[in-house]
Amino acid sequence: MEIVKTVNEVRNIVKSWQKEGLTVGFVPTMGYLHEGHQSLITHAVSENDRVVVSIFVNPMQFGPTEDLASYPRDLERDAALCEVNGAALIFNPEPAEMYFPDFSTYVDMEGLTEGLCGQSRPVHFRGVCTVVTKLFNIVQPDRAYFGQKDAQQLAVIKQMVRDLNMAIEIVGCPIIREADGLAKSSRNTYLNEEERKAALVLSRSIRKGQQLLEQGERNAHTIIEAMTAIIQAEPLAKIDYIEAVDARSLKKVETFEHPVLVALAVYIGKTRLIDNFTYPEQLEEAK
């Protein structure tokens, strides 16, 4: 496995693979990899001849008061996980390699980016769309792999690829959870012991929503109200949003008539965590 820092190095290596007729899978990450990322890599390895993992903490998708400076980084640890899971190449650029000093071109989107996380993180998805487009242009993969935990991001990337006629297959992969139900996240490292226990209200609230659906409840307000009550009972938790939206358009729904995404963002102390489930497709189990 190789680790490279420049665009030209990535392009030269990928071109050599493509000349051999090899397929290329791509897993874009911000590093500090966990089992969720590992599942994306192993999925990509199973479907492609070579797999590229990018490790880049993208400054463009962080707001001025967000955790860009403190976001966890450990390239040595990440490289070991990539290698053991079968990746062939890591692209780990510096910000200056990705953005020239006079950078002024952005990829933006209307509609899908306006609700959910887009409400409280107004610059986030412009940063995501721009950097992912750049990475797709650099790596030129056949397939790219994203986790369902970032469900809005997955929907946005799929829409962007379709809208811009990108010849890339986008593969969504299931949420990976801790044994007690907490969704794997690099930001879980911010939590102290008390906050880590408090964070279980996210998966408990999801399980409550799933149970109501299993019992036949289809009213979105009733389900969201029950989930909200569980989280509000935790003193360390502060709700950013809990919403039921159409799984494709991300517009709010009143009833569960079509595939619905139930997504939530909750602050545990100062740490913002997200989680979700969809119904009826890809129903996630949460303890």
C-alpha positions as CSV (number, residue, x, y, z in Angstrom):
1,M,0.0,0.0,0.0
2,E,1.2,3.5,-0.9
3,I,0.6,6.9,0.8
4,V,0.8,9.9,-1.5
5,K,0.3,13.6,-1.0
6,T,-0.1,15.1,-4.5
7,V,-2.8,15.0,-7.2
8,N,-0.3,14.0,-9.8
9,E,0.8,11.0,-7.9
10,V,-2.7,9.7,-7.5
11,R,-3.5,10.3,-11.1
12,N,-0.4,8.5,-12.3
13,I,-1.0,5.4,-10.1
14,V,-4.7,5.2,-11.0
15,K,-4.0,5.6,-14.8
16,S,-1.5,2.7,-14.6
17,W,-4.2,0.5,-13.0
18,Q,-6.8,1.5,-15.6
19,K,-4.4,0.7,-18.4
20,E,-4.3,-2.8,-16.9
21,G,-8.1,-2.9,-17.1
22,L,-8.5,-2.8,-13.3
23,T,-11.5,-1.4,-11.6
24,V,-11.1,1.3,-8.9
25,G,-13.1,1.8,-5.8
26,F,-12.9,4.9,-3.7
27,V,-13.6,5.7,-0.1
28,P,-13.4,9.4,0.8
29,T,-12.8,10.0,4.5
30,M,-11.6,12.7,6.9
31,G,-9.5,10.2,8.7
32,Y,-9.4,8.9,12.3
33,L,-10.9,5.8,10.9
34,H,-13.3,3.5,12.9
35,E,-15.2,0.3,12.1
36,G,-17.7,2.2,10.0
37,H,-14.9,3.3,7.7
38,Q,-13.4,-0.2,7.7
39,S,-16.7,-1.6,6.5
40,L,-16.7,0.9,3.6
41,I,-13.1,-0.2,2.7
42,T,-13.9,-3.9,2.9
43,H,-17.0,-3.4,0.8
44,A,-15.0,-1.6,-1.8
45,V,-12.3,-4.2,-1.8
46,S,-14.9,-6.9,-2.4
47,E,-16.2,-5.1,-5.5
48,N,-13.1,-3.6,-7.1
49,D,-9.6,-4.6,-8.2
50,R,-8.0,-1.6,-6.4
51,V,-9.2,0.7,-3.6
52,V,-8.2,4.3,-2.9
53,V,-8.9,5.9,0.5
54,S,-8.6,9.7,0.8
55,I,-7.8,11.1,4.2
56,F,-8.4,14.8,4.1
57,V,-10.0,17.0,6.8
58,N,-11.7,19.4,4.4
59,P,-11.7,23.0,5.8
60,M,-14.4,24.1,3.4
61,Q,-17.1,22.1,5.1
62,F,-16.5,23.5,8.6
63,G,-18.2,26.6,9.8
64,P,-16.2,29.3,11.7
65,T,-17.2,28.0,15.1
66,E,-16.9,24.3,14.3
67,D,-14.2,21.8,15.2
68,L,-11.8,22.0,12.3
69,A,-8.7,22.6,14.5
70,S,-9.6,19.9,17.0
71,Y,-10.9,17.2,14.6
72,P,-9.0,14.0,15.5
73,R,-6.1,13.1,13.2
74,D,-3.8,10.0,13.3
75,L,-2.4,9.1,9.9
76,E,-0.2,6.3,11.2
77,R,-3.2,4.5,12.8
78,D,-5.4,5.2,9.7
79,A,-2.7,3.8,7.4
80,A,-2.5,0.6,9.4
81,L,-6.3,0.1,9.2
82,C,-6.4,0.8,5.5
83,E,-3.6,-1.7,4.8
84,V,-5.1,-4.5,6.9
85,N,-8.5,-4.0,5.2
86,G,-7.1,-4.2,1.7
87,A,-6.7,-0.6,0.4
88,A,-4.0,-0.1,-2.2
89,L,-3.5,3.6,-2.0
90,I,-4.1,6.5,0.5
91,F,-4.4,10.0,-0.8
92,N,-3.5,12.4,2.1
93,P,-3.2,15.9,0.7
94,E,-2.5,19.1,2.5
95,P,-5.2,21.8,2.1
96,A,-2.8,23.8,-0.2
97,E,-2.7,20.8,-2.6
98,M,-6.5,20.8,-2.8
99,Y,-7.2,24.6,-2.8
100,F,-5.1,27.2,-4.6
101,P,-4.8,30.5,-2.8
102,D,-7.2,32.1,-5.3
103,F,-9.6,29.2,-5.3
104,S,-13.1,30.5,-6.4
105,T,-15.1,27.7,-7.9
106,Y,-17.7,25.8,-5.9
107,V,-20.3,23.0,-6.4
108,D,-23.6,23.9,-4.7
109,M,-27.0,22.4,-4.5
110,E,-30.6,23.6,-3.8
111,G,-33.3,21.6,-2.1
112,L,-31.7,18.6,-0.5
113,T,-29.1,20.7,1.4
114,E,-31.5,23.1,3.0
115,G,-33.1,21.1,5.8
116,L,-31.7,18.7,8.4
117,C,-28.0,19.4,8.9
118,G,-28.1,22.2,6.4
119,Q,-30.2,24.3,8.7
120,S,-27.5,24.6,11.4
121,R,-24.5,24.1,9.1
122,P,-25.2,26.4,6.2
123,V,-21.8,26.1,4.5
124,H,-21.4,22.4,5.1
125,F,-22.8,20.9,2.0
126,R,-21.2,23.3,-0.4
127,G,-17.9,22.2,1.1
128,V,-18.9,18.6,0.8
129,C,-20.0,18.8,-2.8
130,T,-17.0,20.8,-3.9
131,V,-14.4,18.5,-2.3
132,V,-16.1,15.3,-3.4
133,T,-16.3,16.6,-7.0
134,K,-12.6,17.4,-6.8
135,L,-11.8,14.0,-5.4
136,F,-13.9,12.3,-8.0
137,N,-12.0,14.2,-10.7
138,I,-8.7,13.3,-9.2
139,V,-9.3,9.6,-8.5
140,Q,-11.7,8.8,-11.4
141,P,-13.1,5.8,-9.6
142,D,-15.7,3.3,-10.9
143,R,-17.5,3.2,-7.6
144,A,-17.4,5.4,-4.4
145,Y,-18.6,4.3,-1.0
146,F,-20.4,6.3,1.6
147,G,-22.0,5.4,5.0
148,Q,-25.7,5.6,5.6
149,K,-25.0,7.3,9.0
150,D,-24.5,10.5,7.0
151,A,-27.8,9.9,5.2
152,Q,-28.3,13.5,4.0
153,Q,-24.8,13.5,2.6
154,L,-25.4,10.2,0.8
155,A,-28.6,11.6,-0.7
156,V,-26.8,14.8,-1.8
157,I,-23.9,12.9,-3.4
158,K,-26.3,10.7,-5.3
159,Q,-28.2,13.7,-6.6
160,M,-25.0,15.5,-7.5
161,V,-23.6,12.6,-9.5
162,R,-26.9,12.2,-11.3
163,D,-27.3,16.0,-12.0
164,L,-23.7,16.4,-13.3
165,N,-23.6,13.1,-15.3
166,M,-20.7,11.7,-13.4
167,A,-19.8,8.2,-14.5
168,I,-19.5,6.9,-11.0
169,E,-21.6,4.4,-9.1
170,I,-22.4,5.6,-5.6
171,V,-22.7,2.8,-3.0
172,G,-24.4,3.4,0.3
173,C,-23.3,1.1,3.2
174,P,-25.2,0.4,6.5
175,I,-24.6,2.2,9.8
176,I,-22.0,0.4,12.0
177,R,-22.8,0.6,15.7
178,E,-21.1,-0.1,19.0
179,A,-22.4,-3.1,21.0
180,D,-24.6,-0.8,23.0
181,G,-26.1,0.8,19.9
182,L,-24.2,4.1,19.6
183,A,-23.4,4.8,15.9
184,K,-19.7,4.7,15.2
185,S,-18.3,8.3,14.7
186,S,-14.9,9.9,14.8
187,R,-16.4,12.5,17.0
188,N,-17.3,9.9,19.7
189,T,-13.7,10.4,20.9
190,Y,-14.8,13.9,22.2
191,L,-17.1,12.3,24.7
192,N,-16.1,11.8,28.3
193,E,-17.4,8.8,30.3
194,E,-20.6,10.5,31.4
195,E,-21.3,11.9,28.0
196,R,-20.6,8.5,26.4
197,K,-23.4,7.0,28.5
198,A,-25.7,9.9,27.8
199,A,-25.1,9.5,24.0
200,L,-27.1,6.3,24.1
201,V,-30.3,8.3,24.1
202,L,-29.8,8.7,20.3
203,S,-30.0,4.9,19.6
204,R,-32.7,4.5,22.3
205,S,-34.9,7.1,20.6
206,I,-34.4,5.4,17.3
207,R,-35.4,2.1,18.7
208,K,-38.5,3.7,20.1
209,G,-39.4,5.0,16.7
210,Q,-38.8,1.6,15.1
211,Q,-41.0,-0.1,17.7
212,L,-43.9,2.3,17.1
213,L,-43.6,1.6,13.4
214,E,-43.5,-2.2,14.0
215,Q,-46.7,-1.8,16.1
216,G,-48.5,-0.1,13.2
217,E,-48.1,3.6,14.0
218,R,-47.7,5.7,10.8
219,N,-48.2,9.3,12.1
220,A,-44.9,11.1,11.8
221,H,-45.7,13.6,14.6
222,T,-46.5,10.8,17.0
223,I,-43.3,9.0,16.3
224,I,-41.1,12.2,16.5
225,E,-42.8,13.2,19.7
226,A,-42.0,9.9,21.4
227,M,-38.4,10.0,20.2
228,T,-38.1,13.6,21.4
229,A,-39.3,12.7,24.9
230,I,-36.6,10.1,25.3
231,I,-33.9,12.6,24.4
232,Q,-35.3,15.5,26.4
233,A,-35.2,13.2,29.5
234,E,-31.4,13.2,29.3
235,P,-29.9,16.3,31.0
236,L,-26.7,16.3,28.9
237,A,-28.6,16.2,25.6
238,K,-29.7,19.2,23.5
239,I,-31.7,18.5,20.3
240,D,-30.6,20.2,17.1
241,Y,-33.4,18.4,15.1
242,I,-35.4,15.3,14.8
243,E,-37.4,15.0,11.6
244,A,-39.2,12.5,9.4
245,V,-38.6,13.2,5.7
246,D,-39.1,11.5,2.4
247,A,-36.1,9.3,1.9
248,R,-35.3,10.7,-1.6
249,S,-36.5,14.3,-1.6
250,L,-35.8,14.9,2.1
251,K,-39.0,16.9,2.4
252,K,-40.9,16.6,5.7
253,V,-43.7,14.0,5.7
254,E,-46.8,13.7,7.9
255,T,-47.3,9.9,7.5
256,F,-45.1,6.9,6.7
257,E,-46.7,6.1,3.3
258,H,-43.4,5.8,1.3
259,P,-39.8,5.1,2.3
260,V,-39.1,7.7,5.0
261,L,-35.8,8.8,6.6
262,V,-36.0,9.6,10.3
263,A,-32.9,11.7,11.1
264,L,-31.7,13.4,14.2
265,A,-28.8,15.6,15.4
266,V,-28.2,16.0,19.1
267,Y,-25.6,17.8,21.1
268,I,-24.2,15.7,24.0
269,G,-22.4,18.4,25.9
270,K,-20.5,20.2,23.2
271,T,-20.3,17.3,20.8
272,R,-22.8,17.1,17.9
273,L,-23.8,13.6,17.0
274,I,-26.1,12.4,14.2
275,D,-28.0,9.2,13.7
276,N,-30.9,7.9,11.6
277,F,-33.0,5.1,10.3
278,T,-35.1,4.5,7.2
279,Y,-38.5,2.8,7.0
280,P,-39.3,0.4,5.4
281,E,-36.1,0.0,3.4
282,Q,-32.8,-0.7,5.1
283,L,-34.3,-0.6,8.6
284,E,-31.4,-0.2,11.0
285,E,-31.3,-2.1,14.2
286,A,-30.5,0.0,17.3
287,K,-30.4,-1.3,20.8
